[in-house]
Amino acid sequence: MELPTPEDLRERRNELDLTQSELAERADVSQPLIARIEGGDVDPRLSTLRRIVNALEEAEGGILRAGDLMHSPVYGVEPDDSVMTAIEVMNQEGYSQLPVVRDDYPVGIVAHSDIRHSDEDDPGELPVADVMRESITTVTRDATVDEVDTHLDHHEAVIVIENAEMVGIITDADVAAHIS
């Protein structure tokens, strides 16, 4: 990855017809800092440069956010629901996994693979809590596709949370659909 030069930043800002003040507001930095960076007087921290580049990309309409990728509404099951109930919901909705929720907040995830790998001969009567995975990742609607993708490298799904409630779910299939 090649970092943009001060000239690159100025040129891109001008192409987008943004003032230094407008870019500063979008990136949550000061206008004098933008001027000093563009003038080559200061080398910004990587986190500051990332905020500026993200602001420019967002101004171009180029950043996908979790809110753009998520599938909603989200169907889930309670930890005390039977595995058979989870299977029925997955089959009805065409999902391979479901969030496990308590008081509208995700506490885990259950997938067909979790049920198949159960040690029980007939796991259908078990509570979902006995087969679910407690490892789950949550993001807000404004998380970038890069953040979501990083989480999907380690988890099968990412849950989108807003005001302490589950509002969406993102899987590899959702990201692939938007990228293609």
N, C-alpha and C positions, 0 to 999 in steps of 0.2 A: 504494500500500500504506500503510495506516494503522498506525502503531506502537501497541502496547497501552500504556495508562496504568498507573501503579502500582496503581490501583484495579482495573483490568481483570485484572491478573496475580493479585492477591489473591483476587478473586471467582472466577476460573477455577480457581485452586488449591483454594479451599474447595469448589467444586462437585465437584471430583474427589476430595474428602476426603483431600487430601495435607497433611501438616504442612510447615512451612518446611524442616525438616531433610530430609524425604523428597524434596522438590523440589530442594533443594540437592545432595543425593547424585546424583539423576538428571541434573542439569545440570552436575555437576562444578564447583560453586562452593561457597562457604561459606554456612552458615545465617545468620550475621550480615549477609552481603551481601544475601541475599533479604529479610531484615527491613528493611534500610535502603532497598532499592529499593521495596518495598511501602509503606514509610512516607514515601516521597518525599524522603528525605534525600540520595539519591545518584542521579545519572543514569548508568546502566550504559553501557559500551561496546556498540556494535552487536553485536559478536561474542558478548558475554556475554548480551545480550538474546536473540539468536538461539538460544543453547544453552538458555536458560530456556524459550522458546516451543517449541522442539523437544521438550524434556522434557515439557512439558504436552501437546503433541500426541501424543507417544508414549504417555503415560499414558491418553489417550483412545482409543488404538488407531488413531489417524488417520494415522500416517506409514507410507507404503509404503517398503520398503527394497529394495535390489538383490536380496537373497535371496528376496524375495517375487515379484519380477518375472522372474527369470532362467529360462531354459530349460536343463534339464539332463537327461541328460548332453550334453556338447558333443562333436560330431564334428569332427575336424580332419584336415588333411593335412600332411605334411612338405614342406619346401621342395624336396627332391629328388624327390618324387612327380611323376608326369606330370600334366599338365593333364587328360588323359582320366580319370585316377583321381579327380581333384577333381570332374569333371563327374558321374561315376558316383555318388559319395557324395552330391553335392547332389541328384541325381535320386532316389536311393533314399530319402533322408531328407526330401525335399520342401523343401530349403533353397535360397535364392538366393545364399548366400555361406557361406564356411567360414573359420574361423581357420586360419592356417598356424602350426604349432607345431614347436618344436625342444626336445627334452628336457622335454616337457609344459608348456612356457611359450610363450605366443603371441608370434610375431615379425612377424606380418602378417595380411592377410586377402585372400582371393580370392573374387571374385563373378562371376556370369555376365557382367556388363557388362565386367569386366576382360578376360575371355576373348574376348568379341565385339570389343573394341577393340584386340585384339592385331594387330600388323602382319603376322603370319605368315598364310599361306594355310591351313595346317593346324596350329593350335597344340596339338593333342592330344598330340603327342609331346614338346612342350617341358616342362622342369621347371616346377613351380608358381612357383618363385623368379623366373622370367622374366616372369610376368604379375601377380604379387601386388602389393598395396600394403603398404608397410611401416608406414604410419601406422595405429596401433591404440591404443585407449584401454582402460585397465583400472581397475577399482574393486574395493573389498571388498564383502562381503555386506551390510555395514551402511550403505553409501552410500544417501542418500535418493533418492527418485524425482526430485526437483528436480536433484540432481547428475547423475543418469543422463540426464535430459532435456537438460541443458546439453551433455553430451558428444554426445548423439545429434543435436544441431543441427549438429555438425561431422563426425561419423563415422556410418557405416551401422550399426555395431554396437558394443556395449561388452562387454568380456570381464570376467567376475567371477573374481577370484583369491583363493585361500585357501591359506595355507601354501606360497606360491610355486608353486601348481598351479592350472590352469584348471578351475573347477568349474561355470561357467555362462556363458551368452551372453544378451544383451538387445538386441532390435531395436525399432524403432518399433512393430511389430505387437504385441510383448509389453506395451509400455506402454499402447497403445490398448486392448488386451484387458482390462487391470485397471482402467483409467479408466472404460470404458463399463460 
